[in-house]
């Protein structure tokens, strides 16, 4: 998975690559951090381990953990988060960020309740990260994912109950009006994973979906290079999600520009449902027995994989999909999936919480978007 600790340009990114003076400073500071490490029961860990996890030098990590001057709050958040995950400091240690004096802000996140493993991971990350913080109170509401009226109704209940809201936005007039209404009521809104334009949201938190579609097209084009005229098909959850529409646009553009021998024969909307995806993929493979490639824009990956398991095609199509989950991990390993374009729900949850909490308090915040990573069978990361 992608690292969620970007280099902010304060120090060399690798602790091992820091200058001699930085290493001496880090070694000196390690003594002051060591008592908390010992309490955690992980005495074999060092500042270098935390620096490697956080993406900063040992000197920066030492200054962050010991509250020395010259470290941005954002940098300190990343370092403390990394140290907690490794067990270098305990959750209740004195290194906790100094926010206890602030009244927690109330946040509402409205997510689809469909059987989408990425959404479930995002849901879990929002709750898990909020539980470790004293400055936010989070409630996650699950609704029918492709119903704009349900989303608008859920948004209408936010004013008075929460100061900020995060939503997976359907691009629909009803939803746009609901966002405008809650914003006028003083609620800060961020969109997650899929954006919606011309509304008063304070930020979009997610990947560049058009770039993700272009990346998928590039992968399929390269996999199928120099093989003559070939057929490919697309699956989408719903093009009412701007993110899915942008992925389709990016895919079509790069195919037209760089891989004109690829013929896009069909696009099927499956509402991110594995059973619908299985049915649609089964029929598609019967209609196009010479299908050479599949790009799944949304979820429902396992349904398409099951259809490929029973297909009577002479050759197995190249299959590119999104999100590294338990299902896609297994399908990479058995060869059904050739590549997975992954984003990081932990990063999206962290950035959404930070943007909303800072925005509500009128504090500046430097957004660090999640980055795309292509995962093949040979580079599947540890869980």
Secondary structure, 3 states (H helix, E strand, C coil): CCCCCCCCCCCCCCHHHCCHHHHHHHHHHHHHHHHHHHHHCCCCCCHHHHHHHHCCCHHHHHHHHCCCCCCCHHHHHHHHHHHHHHCCCCCCCCCCCCCCCCCCEEEEEEEECCCCHHHHHHHHHHHHHHHCCCCEEEEEEEECCCCHHHHHHHHHCCECCECEEEECCECCHHHHHHHHHHHHCCCEEEEECCCCCCCCCCEEECCCHHHHHHHHHHHHHHHCCCCCCEEEEEEECCCCEHHHHHHHHHHHHHHHHHCCCEEEEEEEECCCCHHHHHHHHHHHHHHCCCEEEEEECCCCHHHHHHHHHHCCCCCCCEEEEECCCHHHHHHHHCCCCCEEEECCHHHHHHHHHHHHHHHHCCCCCCCCCCCCEEECHHHCCCC
